[in-house]
């Protein structure tokens, strides 16, 4: 799968909308209302699933609403009360710190950031919804789920 096809796949997933379920045949999927993803669910991630996210961090005090893993993709979503602009700055700075190369940043009422590493791509979407911001990270693995560089 080439880079262009991977990015098109990300945008195809984004267009399903916030209320939709991701159709990626996951090993583990949690897609529930914001308040119902429990600590037990996030703590039950396997060591392999945790390792796939080793170079991606999240702001403090966020509420996860979606967690999904397949051999080709990882999807993590969270909601927060932090302002959109602060979250864009956080993810841009943090991803570059962890060695991700920024490819694109589209900023308006919503935001979309794309980053790349040799074997992975990451698209981060940020959308204001009432008093909170909904953030979804899509991470694609170009070598069949192997997240090593």
N, C-alpha and C positions, 0 to 999 in steps of 0.2 A: 504494500500500500504506500503510495507516494505521499509527500507532504500535503499537496493540494487536496487529495482525497480525504486525508485525515481532518483537515480544517473544515471541509464541506460536511463531514460527518458530525463535527462539533456543532456547527451552525444548524444542522438538521435536528439535533437533539434540543438546542436552545429554542427552536421555533415551536416545540410541542407545548410551550407555556408553563407557567409556574405550577399550575394545579395538576399537570399531567404526570403520568408515570413514565419512567425511562424504560424503553424497550431494548435492553441490552443483554438479556439472558444472564443475569448475575448469579454469582455464587452467594452473595449476601446483598439484600436490598432492604433498606428502610426508607419508606417514603410516606410519612405520616404528618399530621398537623404539627406545627412548630413545637408545641409544648409536650408532645407525647413521645419523643425519642428519649429513652431513659439512659442513665449512666451505665446501666448493665449492658445495654445494646452497644454503646460505644466502647465499653471495656471488653466486650466479647470478641472484638476483632482479632483475627489470628495474627501471629507474629509476621507472617508474610504480608498481610494486608497493611499492618502498621509500617513495615519496612518500605512499602511502595510509596509512602508519604514522608519518608525521612527528610526530604529537603523542601518540604512545604509546611509552613507554620500558620497558625490561626490566631487572631486577636483574642485577648482574654474576654471572658463573659459573653460568649456567643452561644446561641441555641441551635444545635444541629437539627436539620429536618430531613436530610437525604444522605444516605451512605450506600454506595453501590460499587461492587468490584466485579470485573470479568477478567479474562486473560488479556484483552486488548485495552480496556478502559478502567479508570477509577472515576467516580463522581462523588463529590462531597459538597453538601449545601448547608448553609447556616444563615440565621437571621441575627441582626444586632441593631442596637439603637444608635450606634456610631454614625456620624454623617458620611454620605457617599464620598465626598472629596477626601476625607481622612482615610477611608478604606482604600481608595485608589492609591493614595500615597503609601500606605502601609504595604499593600501587596506589591507595588512597584519596587519599593526599597528592599523588601524582604526577599522577593524572588531573585533580584539581582545579587543580593548578598549570598544566596545559596547557589549562584552560578548559572541561573537561567538568563538567557538572552532575550530582551524585550523585542518583539517583532512589530507590534501594533498596539496603539491605544486609541480607542474611540470614546470620546467623552461628550455627553450631552445630559439630558435628563436621566439617562441610564449610562452605564459604562461597560466597555468590553476590552479586556486586556489579553494579549496573546504573548506567550513566552515559548522558548524552545531550548532544548538540550539535544545532544547528538542522538539519543534513542527515544526521546519523548517530546511531546508538545503539550502545552497547557493553555486552556482558554478559561478566563475568569469573567463571569458576567455579574454585574451589580445593578440592582433595580430597587428604586424606592417604592415601598408599599405602605402607605399610611405613615405611621410614626417610625417604622423600622426599615432597614435595608436588607434585601434578600440577596445573598451571594452564593453562586454556584461555581465550583471548580471542576472542569473536565480535564482529565489527564489521559493522554493516549500513549500507548507503548508501541513503538514501531517494530519491535522484534519479538512479537508473540508473548507479551506480558513480562518480558525480562526488563526490569527497571535499572539494571546496572549500566553505567556509561560505557 
